[in-house]
Amino acid sequence: VTLSTASLTAKISAQTGEIGFYDATGSALCLEKKGGGKMTAPAEVMGEQTYNIQQIFESPADEAFYGLGQHQYDWMNYKGKDVDLYQINCVAVVPFVVSNKNYGILWDNNSRTKFGDPAEYEQLDSFKLYDASGAAGGLTAEYFADAAFSERLLTRNESRISHANLEEWDNYPAGFDKNRGSIRWSGELEGESGVYNLRFYSSNYARLWLDGELVVDSWRVNWMPWARMVSLKMKAGERVSVKVEWIPNAGYIGLTAKGPEKELYQKSLSLCSEVADQIDYYFIAGENLDEVIAGYRHLTGKAPMMPKWAMGFWQSRQRYQTQEELLNVVREFRQRQIPL
């Protein structure tokens, strides 16, 4: 089955249902993965009978992907990356991805969606773990009474670094003060051959070393923790040393991993949603990326330009506790002749 416009052709196989998109010259723009580009599976989500869906397109080695909204990672090109598309405090999700091959895909699904490998990150005990002395079974966890890692309270074996949400936030040993103390985890990891992606989620002061190299040195406010992503190449049978130091100040931390990387998701464009009735997306092509963005705006509506008076300085803070505090801020701006 062939559907055509003056500049774009979509071909659908009557035998397999595979879809390919082609430009006016007949050159392929985007092709569904042969023999398995679509997945629809019955599922139950929050008590509702529904379907999980996945769509995979083939991607040549020189293709790059951009978009997906506003994320806190330091990635520009999302080729080969995994992004969990759900709206939270510091993330603005836009399920639209554009390619340097001059096309874009608007994924029309408002449930939790994953770009890339949909597998979940796992706790550290998915590795073989060894403590600081080389004994198997977990990492060495040292708890200190102070923030300088000098007044040791106790040492114990732990197989997870997991204080990342309210359910597990307060599971510290008795006697440890999360507002004043510090924690150090150390030991070794052993996994399979391949590249693992580590997700180091934290707030307040946190640092991560791998094989003696400091790879994350982070500070974030406690009400807005976020993750740093680190790639780790491993070889079966060989260990990698790991050390984490954290000054909690009643904050959050979690170290999880996914891997080894699957070749499929390094060479494809994959979108997977957990709740759907069907696979639904819009394919947009153009002579350049500006035309692709114009096609997206045609679908979603144009965003009007803000008036000039709204383009100046925006004052923002976590909260104002009293009206007088708010008024004092306004007085200070007026005294300094800064417009609001």
C-alpha positions as CSV (number, residue, x, y, z in Angstrom):
1,V,0.0,0.0,0.0
2,T,1.4,3.4,-1.0
3,L,0.3,6.8,0.2
4,S,2.0,9.8,-1.5
5,T,2.1,13.6,-1.5
6,A,4.2,15.8,-3.8
7,S,7.2,15.5,-1.5
8,L,6.7,12.4,0.6
9,T,5.7,8.7,0.2
10,A,4.7,6.2,2.8
11,K,4.8,2.5,1.9
12,I,3.1,-0.1,4.0
13,S,3.7,-3.8,3.4
14,A,0.5,-5.7,3.1
15,Q,2.2,-8.8,4.3
16,T,4.1,-7.6,7.4
17,G,2.7,-4.1,8.1
18,E,6.2,-2.6,8.0
19,I,6.2,1.1,7.1
20,G,8.9,3.1,5.2
21,F,9.0,6.8,4.5
22,Y,10.6,8.1,1.3
23,D,11.3,11.5,-0.2
24,A,10.3,12.7,-3.7
25,T,13.3,11.1,-5.3
26,G,12.5,7.7,-3.8
27,S,15.3,7.8,-1.3
28,A,14.5,6.3,2.1
29,L,14.1,8.8,5.0
30,C,13.0,6.5,7.7
31,L,12.4,2.7,7.7
32,E,10.7,0.6,10.3
33,K,12.9,-2.2,11.7
34,K,12.6,-5.3,9.5
35,G,10.8,-8.2,11.1
36,G,9.9,-6.5,14.3
37,G,9.3,-2.8,14.2
38,K,6.1,-2.8,16.2
39,M,5.1,-4.3,19.5
40,T,1.7,-4.4,21.2
41,A,1.3,-6.4,24.3
42,P,-1.6,-6.8,26.8
43,A,-0.8,-5.2,30.1
44,E,-2.4,-4.1,33.4
45,V,-1.4,-0.7,34.6
46,M,-2.8,0.7,37.9
47,G,-5.7,-1.8,37.7
48,E,-6.5,-0.9,34.1
49,Q,-6.4,-3.5,31.3
50,T,-4.5,-1.8,28.5
51,Y,-1.5,-2.4,26.1
52,N,2.2,-1.7,26.2
53,I,3.4,-0.4,22.8
54,Q,6.8,0.0,21.1
55,Q,7.8,1.4,17.7
56,I,11.4,0.9,16.4
57,F,12.9,2.5,13.3
58,E,16.3,1.7,11.8
59,S,18.9,4.4,12.1
60,P,22.2,4.7,10.1
61,A,25.4,5.3,11.9
62,D,25.6,9.0,10.8
63,E,22.1,9.9,12.1
64,A,21.6,12.2,15.1
65,F,18.5,12.8,17.1
66,Y,17.5,16.0,18.9
67,G,14.5,17.3,20.9
68,L,12.4,15.5,23.5
69,G,11.9,18.6,25.5
70,Q,13.9,20.2,28.3
71,H,16.1,17.7,30.3
72,Q,18.8,18.1,32.8
73,Y,21.3,15.8,31.1
74,D,24.3,17.3,29.2
75,W,23.4,15.5,26.0
76,M,22.7,17.3,22.7
77,N,22.5,14.2,20.4
78,Y,20.2,11.5,21.9
79,K,21.3,8.8,19.5
80,G,22.0,5.7,21.6
81,K,20.8,7.4,24.8
82,D,17.9,6.3,27.0
83,V,15.4,9.0,28.2
84,D,12.5,8.5,30.5
85,L,9.8,10.9,29.3
86,Y,7.7,11.9,32.3
87,Q,7.0,15.3,33.6
88,I,8.6,16.3,36.9
89,N,9.7,19.5,38.7
90,C,12.8,20.3,36.6
91,V,11.9,18.4,33.4
92,A,9.6,19.6,30.5
93,V,8.7,16.7,28.2
94,V,7.9,17.2,24.5
95,P,7.5,13.8,22.8
96,F,8.9,15.1,19.5
97,V,12.2,14.0,18.1
98,V,13.9,15.4,15.0
99,S,16.6,13.8,12.9
100,N,19.5,15.4,11.0
101,K,18.1,13.5,8.1
102,N,15.4,16.2,7.9
103,Y,12.4,14.4,9.4
104,G,10.7,14.4,12.8
105,I,8.3,12.1,14.7
106,L,5.7,13.4,17.1
107,W,4.7,10.5,19.4
108,D,1.0,10.9,20.2
109,N,0.8,9.2,23.6
110,N,0.4,10.9,27.0
111,S,1.4,7.9,29.3
112,R,4.9,7.3,30.5
113,T,7.1,6.8,27.5
114,K,10.7,5.8,27.0
115,F,13.1,6.8,24.3
116,G,15.8,4.2,23.6
117,D,16.1,1.0,25.6
118,P,12.9,0.6,27.7
119,A,14.6,-1.6,30.3
120,E,14.6,-0.3,33.9
121,Y,17.7,0.7,35.8
122,E,18.6,-1.9,38.5
123,Q,20.1,-1.7,42.0
124,L,23.8,-2.3,42.4
125,D,23.2,-5.8,43.6
126,S,22.6,-6.7,39.9
127,F,26.5,-6.7,39.9
128,K,28.7,-9.1,41.8
129,L,29.8,-6.8,44.7
130,Y,32.9,-6.9,46.8
131,D,33.7,-4.8,49.9
132,A,36.9,-2.8,50.6
133,S,38.7,-5.9,51.8
134,G,37.8,-7.9,48.6
135,A,35.1,-10.1,50.3
136,A,32.1,-10.9,48.2
137,G,28.5,-9.9,49.0
138,G,28.3,-6.1,49.2
139,L,30.1,-2.8,49.5
140,T,31.7,-1.4,52.6
141,A,29.5,1.4,54.0
142,E,31.1,3.8,56.6
143,Y,28.9,6.1,58.6
144,F,30.4,9.3,60.1
145,A,29.1,11.6,62.8
146,D,30.5,14.7,61.0
147,A,30.4,16.1,57.5
148,A,34.2,15.7,57.1
149,F,34.4,11.9,57.0
150,S,36.5,11.8,60.1
151,E,34.4,10.7,63.1
152,R,33.5,7.1,62.2
153,L,30.4,5.8,63.9
154,L,30.1,2.3,62.4
155,T,31.0,0.2,59.3
156,R,28.7,-2.4,57.8
157,N,28.2,-4.3,54.5
158,E,25.5,-2.9,52.1
159,S,24.5,-4.2,48.7
160,R,22.6,-1.1,47.6
161,I,23.0,2.7,47.6
162,S,19.4,3.6,47.8
163,H,18.0,6.7,49.6
164,A,16.4,8.0,46.4
165,N,12.7,8.4,47.4
166,L,10.5,8.9,50.5
167,E,9.9,5.1,50.8
168,E,13.6,4.4,51.3
169,W,14.9,7.8,52.3
170,D,15.2,7.2,56.1
171,N,16.6,3.7,56.2
172,Y,19.8,4.6,58.0
173,P,21.4,2.6,60.9
174,A,20.5,3.6,64.4
175,G,22.5,6.5,65.8
176,F,23.3,8.1,62.4
177,D,22.2,11.8,62.1
178,K,21.3,12.4,58.4
179,N,21.4,16.2,59.1
180,R,25.0,16.3,60.4
181,G,26.8,13.1,59.3
182,S,28.4,11.7,56.1
183,I,28.6,8.3,54.4
184,R,31.2,6.6,52.3
185,W,30.6,3.4,50.2
186,S,33.6,1.6,48.7
187,G,34.4,-1.7,47.1
188,E,34.3,-3.3,43.6
189,L,31.8,-4.2,40.9
190,E,32.0,-7.2,38.5
191,G,29.6,-7.6,35.6
192,E,29.4,-8.9,32.0
193,S,31.4,-7.7,29.1
194,G,30.0,-4.5,27.6
195,V,29.1,-0.9,28.3
196,Y,26.9,-0.2,31.4
197,N,25.2,3.1,32.1
198,L,25.2,4.2,35.7
199,R,22.6,6.6,37.0
200,F,23.9,8.6,40.0
201,Y,20.9,10.4,41.5
202,S,21.7,12.8,44.3
203,S,21.2,16.0,46.2
204,N,23.5,18.0,48.5
205,Y,27.2,17.1,48.2
206,A,27.9,13.8,46.4
207,R,30.9,12.4,44.6
208,L,31.5,9.2,42.6
209,W,34.8,7.5,41.7
210,L,35.3,4.6,39.3
211,D,38.6,2.9,39.1
212,G,40.1,5.7,41.1
213,E,38.9,8.4,38.7
214,L,36.5,11.1,40.0
215,V,33.6,11.0,37.5
216,V,30.9,12.9,39.4
217,D,31.4,15.9,41.8
218,S,27.9,17.3,42.4
219,W,25.9,19.6,44.6
220,R,22.2,20.2,44.2
221,V,19.5,21.6,46.5
222,N,17.6,18.9,48.4
223,W,14.2,19.8,46.9
224,M,15.5,19.3,43.3
225,P,17.7,16.2,43.2
226,W,18.8,14.9,39.8
227,A,20.9,12.2,38.1
228,R,24.3,12.3,36.4
229,M,24.8,9.5,33.8
230,V,28.1,7.8,33.6
231,S,29.2,5.1,31.0
232,L,31.3,2.3,32.3
233,K,33.0,-0.3,30.0
234,M,33.3,-3.6,31.8
235,K,34.9,-7.0,30.9
236,A,33.6,-10.3,32.3
237,G,35.7,-11.6,35.2
238,E,37.4,-8.2,35.9
239,R,36.5,-5.9,38.7
240,V,36.0,-2.1,38.7
241,S,36.6,-0.2,41.9
242,V,33.8,2.1,43.1
243,K,33.7,4.8,45.8
244,V,30.9,7.2,46.8
245,E,31.1,10.0,49.3
246,W,27.9,11.8,50.4
247,I,27.0,14.5,52.8
248,P,23.2,14.0,53.1
249,N,21.9,17.0,55.0
250,A,18.6,15.0,54.9
251,G,18.9,14.7,51.1
252,Y,18.6,11.9,48.5
253,I,20.9,9.5,46.8
254,G,20.7,6.4,44.6
255,L,23.2,4.6,42.3
256,T,21.6,2.2,39.8
257,A,22.8,0.6,36.6
258,K,21.5,-0.7,33.2
259,G,23.5,-2.9,30.8
260,P,25.3,-4.1,29.0
261,E,24.1,-1.8,26.2
262,K,22.1,-3.6,23.5
263,E,23.3,-3.1,19.9
264,L,19.7,-2.8,18.8
265,Y,19.2,0.5,20.7
266,Q,22.5,1.9,19.5
267,K,21.3,1.6,15.9
268,S,17.7,2.6,16.1
269,L,15.0,5.1,17.1
270,S,12.8,3.4,19.7
271,L,9.7,4.8,21.5
272,C,7.8,2.7,24.0
273,S,4.7,3.7,26.1
274,E,3.1,1.8,29.0
275,V,-0.5,2.7,28.3
276,A,-2.1,2.7,24.8
277,D,-4.9,1.5,22.7
278,Q,-2.8,1.7,19.5
279,I,0.5,3.0,18.1
280,D,-0.1,6.6,17.1
281,Y,2.5,9.1,15.7
282,Y,2.9,11.8,13.1
283,F,5.8,11.7,10.6
284,I,7.0,15.1,9.5
285,A,9.5,15.7,6.7
286,G,11.1,18.8,5.1
287,E,13.9,20.1,3.1
288,N,15.6,21.2,6.3
289,L,15.0,21.1,10.0
290,D,13.3,24.5,9.9
291,E,10.6,23.0,7.7
292,V,10.3,20.0,10.0
293,I,9.7,22.4,13.0
294,A,7.2,24.3,10.9
295,G,5.3,21.1,10.3
296,Y,5.3,20.4,14.1
297,R,3.9,23.9,14.7
298,H,1.3,23.3,12.1
299,L,0.1,20.2,14.0
300,T,0.3,21.7,17.5
301,G,-0.5,25.4,16.9
302,K,1.8,28.4,16.9
303,A,3.1,29.8,20.1
304,P,2.7,33.6,20.1
305,M,5.6,35.8,20.8
306,M,5.5,37.2,24.3
307,P,5.1,41.0,24.6
308,K,8.3,43.1,25.1
309,W,7.4,43.9,28.7
310,A,7.6,40.2,29.6
311,M,11.1,39.8,28.2
312,G,12.9,41.4,31.1
313,F,14.2,40.0,34.4
314,W,12.0,37.4,36.1
315,Q,12.3,37.2,39.9
316,S,11.9,33.7,41.3
317,R,12.6,31.9,44.5
318,Q,11.4,28.7,46.3
319,R,8.8,30.6,48.5
320,Y,7.9,33.7,50.4
321,Q,7.1,32.9,54.0
322,T,5.4,36.3,54.9
323,Q,3.8,39.2,53.0
324,E,6.5,41.5,54.5
325,E,9.2,39.3,53.1
326,L,7.6,39.6,49.6
327,L,7.2,43.4,50.0
328,N,10.9,43.8,51.1
329,V,12.0,42.1,47.9
330,V,10.0,44.5,45.8
331,R,11.3,47.5,47.8
332,E,14.9,46.3,47.2
333,F,14.3,46.1,43.4
334,R,12.8,49.6,43.3
335,Q,15.7,50.9,45.4
336,R,18.2,49.4,42.9
337,Q,16.1,50.6,40.0
338,I,15.6,47.1,38.5
339,P,12.2,46.8,36.8
340,L,9.9,44.0,37.7
